[in-house]
């Protein structure tokens, strides 16, 4: 839910449209020079943060410097190519990169590009997360944990006449049936995701709209290569060979998922159809087990979070692996615990994916490079690092696609992660709601929405 809420509170320097093209937001224009290492941004004038302070070039410098240097910042990896941020004048900022970094503009369309009030950041410090102050169309009012987050219309929003909705209330519904019941009763206006089993119900309701479109993300299984049993590559290959992606799509997701051949969904400029979607091969799995002295199989614990779909998915993996003699114990933990344990490499295998980013680099670089902040497997292959670094240094997508494909063939052999499927974005909404753009990143942008 955090990305959904943050995108209402915080404007970014740039945004993306339905076609994944970069569009102005707080930056109205930009230019690129010095062989792709210098970016100069012209900023929107007259914008104020929710606390009444001015948005200007100093604020941009503060935000980017803070993201690069703050202890525990999750944006350090995304902004690592930044060498220096310079204030040219009150509404012009220049960003100098260490080397050419082709995804840079796309990085600024997500959290790294969100602009926080410098005054609020200094005032609240580590407690800023509970007191967010941006320039966005909605301002933060309150948060009651496990119950609701309340936002109100920003009366001083720079886009005059917007937003058109007075209040947004976000409520978590982990249970699919409860989520659907609230939509059907009119207690809520929009839900995401709609569970696959409920698609027909939403589609058949005259008062509701169903929006379904491909996402930018991927889902699969992390394998911890730093400890047994998956520090053994053959055992990783054996488990991966038991996975039947088509069956998972049909049985668990009722045909709404797309079997994956890597982190890039069809439609991504980096997607390579020549890389086959791995087929289930129980004989290969058994052969790999025999090669390493595990002819009778082995066991491991699979971490997942609660919920009927993920529970069913984990059980399907369990049944598939059992046919090769691989025994899976399923352990359910809260999502925060799952993230903490995978970050610390305190697990054997885990169901965890990624919501996706519009530039391909955001779906692979920090996941597969040595020491990457999202590299939950602890995987390290210098050949992969070299290919990924070359890909982010060129602006020619055909060249980047070729480099990514070469890296993926190595990754498929090493199997630190089993790419299984690309989910769809599934949104159920009251027909009273209009003006909601459908962006492939799945974020609901309510700035132009109306409720009739």
N, C-alpha and C positions, 0 to 999 in steps of 0.2 A: 504493500500500500504506500510505502514511503515515496516512491517516484511519482505516484499519482498526486499525492498531496503537495509535494515540493514544487511540482510544475504549476500549481495554482498560486503559490506564495512567491516563488522566485521567477522572475524573467531571466532569460539567458542572453548572452551576447548575440547568439544566432539560434535559429530553429530550423526544422525541416518541414516540408509539406507532404501531401499525399504521395508524391512521386519520389520522395527522399531527396529532393533538391534543397540546397541550403537557401534559407530566406532570412532577411534582416529581422532583428528583434531590438535589442538595446544598441547594437551596432547597426547603423544604417547603410554603411558601405565599407569596403575593404579593398586593399591592394596587396599584391605579393611581389617581392623583389629579391634581388641578390640570390638568384638560383634557388628560390623557394625557402630561404632562411629568414626573411624579414616580412612580417605582416603588419600593416598599418590600418587601424580601424578608426573610422569616423563614428562618433557616438551620438545617440539621440539626445537632444537638448530639452531642458525643462522637466526632466523626470525626477521624481522624489521617491525615496524609500518610505515605507509605512510609518517610520518614526519622524518624518518631516525633513530629514537630511537630504542633501543633494546627491544625485548620481552623476559622476563625472569620471574623468580619466584617473584621478587619484584613487577613486573607489575601485576601478578595474585593476589597477596596479596592486592595491591592497589585497583584493580577492585572489588574484593569481599568485602573488607572493605567499599569501597565507596557505593556499592549497599546496604549494611546493615545500613549505617549511614547517607547517604545524605538526606537532607530535601526533601520530596516529592518523594523519590524513590519508584517506583512501584515493585521493586524486593525484598523489605523487607520481604514480606509474604513468597515468594518462598524460601528465604535463612534464614528464621527465626531460623531453627534448628542449624545453624552454631554458634559454641561457639568461635572458634579462628582459624585464618589462620596463619600458620607458614612457614617461609622460611627455608628450610633445607640446600639447597645450591643454586647456581645460576640457576640450571635447575630442581630443585626438590621442590615441595611445598606440605605441609601437611595441611589438613583441619580437624579440630576436631569438632565433633557435640555434642550438648548437650545430645541428645538421638539418638537411632537408627532411621534412616529416609530412608526408602527403595527407595523413588523416587529420591534421591539426584543426581545420575548420569544423569538421564533424565532431571532434572532441568538445568543441565549444557549444554544441547544440545539446549537450547533456549536462550532468551535474558539475563538471569542471567549468562550465560556462555560466553557472548560476551566480548571480550577484547578490551578496549579503551586505547589509548595512554595516560599514566599518565601525560606526559608533555602537551599534548593537553587539557586534562581535567583541569589541573591547569591553563593553559593559558586562556582558553575560559570560564571556570566556567559555569554559567547558560546558556551561548550561545553555549555550545558544540553541541547541537542538530542541529544548523545551520552550524557547522564546524566539522563534524564527521571525526575522524581519527582512523582507525583500522589497521589490518594486512591483510584484505581480498583481494580477487582477483581483486577488482575494487576500485578505489579511487574516493572520492567525488570531483565534479567540480563545479556544481552550482544547485541552486534550484530557480525556478520561480513559485511562489504560483499559484495554480489552472491551471498550464500550463505544467511544466516539471521538472524532476530531471535528471541531466546528470552525468554519471559516466564514468571514463576512465580506461583502462587496467592498472593494477599495474605491471609495468615492473620488479619490484624486488620481485615478489611473490615467496614464498618458494617452491612451487611446480613447478619445472622448466618446461618451455614450456607452462605454463598455466597462465592466461586464453587465449583462442584462439580468442576471440572477442575483438576488439579494443575499442568499446564504447557501453554503454547501455543508452538508453533514456527511462525513465518512463513517461507516460502521463496518466492523469486521464480522463476517459470517463464515467461519471455517466449514460449517456443515452445509453441503450442497442443497439439501432439502429445505433447510431454514432460509437460505439465500433465495431460492426460487419462490418459496411461500411469501416472502416479503415483497418480491416483485409482483407476483400475481395479485396480492391483496392491495397493492398501491401504497404500501408503507414505505417503499423506496422507489425511486424513479429509474435507476439504472444499476445493473449488476455486471460484474466481470470477475472471473470467467463464468460462463454458463457451463454447467457440467454436461458432457456429451449425452448422457441419458435424458437430459431435460430439453434438448434442442427442439424436438418435435412439439413438445408442450408449449414452448415459447413461440415457435413458428406458427402454431395453430391458434394463438390467442389474438383476437381481432384488435385488442387494445395495446399490443406490444409489437415492437420491431426486433428482429434478430439480425445482428451484424456479425458476419464471419469472414475473416480474411487472414492470409498468411502472416505470421509474425516474423521478426528478425532473429529470433532466438533458437536455442537448441536445448535438448534434454538428453540425459544419459546417465552413465555410472562412472564416478571417479574410482580409480584403483590406486591405493597408496603404495608407491614403488619404493618407499624408504623402509618398509618393515615386512615381515612375512605375513601372509603367503605371497603377496604380490610384488615383492622384490625379485621374484622369479618371473622373467618375461614369458616363459612357456606356459606358466599357470595363468598369466593374464590373457595370453592368446587362447588358452583352452576355454576359459570362461566366456570370452568374447564370441567364440565360435558357437556357443549354445544359444545365442540371442537371435530370435526370429522377429525382425522388425515389422514385417507385414502382418504377422499374427497379433503383435502388440497393437498396431494401428487398428486392426479389425475388432479385436476382442475388448480392449481397454478403452479405446478412444472412438469406437464406432465409425471409423473411416474419416475422422476429422484431423488426424495427424499425418505428417509426411515423413516416411522413412528417410533417415539421414545417411549421407556418405561423408559427413564431416560437419564443421561448425557453420557452414554457409548454406542457408536455405536456397532452394530454387528461386530465382529472381534477384538474388544477390549478384553484383557484378563479378564476384570472385567464385561463384558456383561453377564447378567443372563437371559436366555430365559424363565425361570420360572416366571419372573415378567411380567404380561400381559401388552400389550399395551392398555391403557385405551380406552374404547369404548364410543362413544357419547351416552348420556342418558338424554334426555330432561325431562323425568318424575322425575329423580333424581334431576335435576336442579330445577324444580318447587317445589319439596318436600323441598329442602334446603331453598328455598326462603320463603316458608310458615312457616317453623320452626322458622325463625328469624323475622317474622312479615313483610316480604317484598313480600307478595303474588302478588302484582302488579308489582314487579320487582324493579330495581334500575338502576342508570346510573353511568358511569365513563368515563374518558378521557384516550384514548390509544395513547401514543406517538409513532411515527415512523419517519423514515427518508424518503426523497423524492425518487422516482423511481417507475417505472411501476409495478415491481414484488411485492415490499413491499406495494404499494398502493392497489394492488389487494388482497394481503394477509390480510391486515387490513380490507378491505371491506368484505372479506369472514368471518372473525371473527365476524364482526358487524352483518352480516346477520344470522349467526348461533346463536349468543347470543340473537338476537331479538325474535327468536321463543320461548324463555323462558321468554320473557318480560324484558330482560336485554338490556339497551340502551347504545350504545357505541358512543362517540364523538371521531372522529379521528383528531389528531393534528400532523401535519408534522413539524419537526424541523431539522436543520442541525445536522450531526452526532456528531460534537463536543459538541453541545448544549445538545444532548441526553445523551452523556456520563456525562456531567457536572451535569445535573439534576438528573440522576439516582444515581450518586455518592452522591449527597446531599440529596437524598430521597425526591426531589421536584417533585413528580409525583404520579400518581395513578396506571397506568399500562404502560408497555413499551415493544415494540418489540426489543429484543436484545439477541444475542446469543454469542457463543464462538467458536473460530477457532479450539480449541482442542489441547491437548497435548498427547504425546505418553504414558506417565504413567497415569493411571487412577486418581491418586491424583490431577493432574493438571486440571481435569474436574469437581471436586466436592469440594475439601477442602476449598479453599478460597471463594467459592460461598455460602456454606451452614453452615459454622461454625460461632459461635457468634462473631461479630465484624470483620469478614473476609474482606479483602480489596476489594473483588469483590462481596460481599454480598449486592447486590442492593436492596433486599427486606427488609433489617433490621431484618432478621429472626434469631431467637435464640432458640435452643432446646438443653439443656445439654446432653440429651441422644444421639443425633446425633453427637455432639462434641466428646463424649467419643468413639463412634464407629469409627469415622474418625481418631481420634488420634491412636487408636489401629491398624487400617489398615495401617497407614504409618510407624508404628513401627515394622511391621513384613515383612520379605522378601519372605514369602510363598504365592504365588498368590492365591491358593485355599482358604486360610484363609482370605486373603484380600477381595476376591470376596464375601465370605459369610458375612463379616462385612459390605461391601458396600451395599449388598442387604438388610440387616437388616435396615441400615440407610435409604435406598430409600423407604422402605415401610412406614417409619415414615414421610418422606418428602412428599410422595404422599398423605398421610392423611392431612398433614398441608398445603400443596399447596402454598409455597412461590413463586414457579416458575412452570409454565405449560410447561413441555417438550413436544414439538410437533413433530419435525422431525430432521433427520440428513441429511445435504446437501451432494451432491457429489461435488468433485473437477472437474470442467469442463473447459478444456483448449483447445483453438483453436490456431493452429500454422501453419505457412508456412512449406511446405515440404522441403524448403531449410535449415531449422533448424534441426540439429541433435545433439545427445549427451546430451540431457536434461533428467536427471533422474526424474522419477515420484515417489515422496515421499508423503505418505499419509498426511503430514502436509500441503500440498498444496503450499509450498514455491518452487519457481523456482530457482534452483541452476545452474547458468550460467558458473561456473568455467570450466566445461569440454565441453561446448556447442560450436558448429561450425556453421557458416553460409556459405552455398555454393552457 
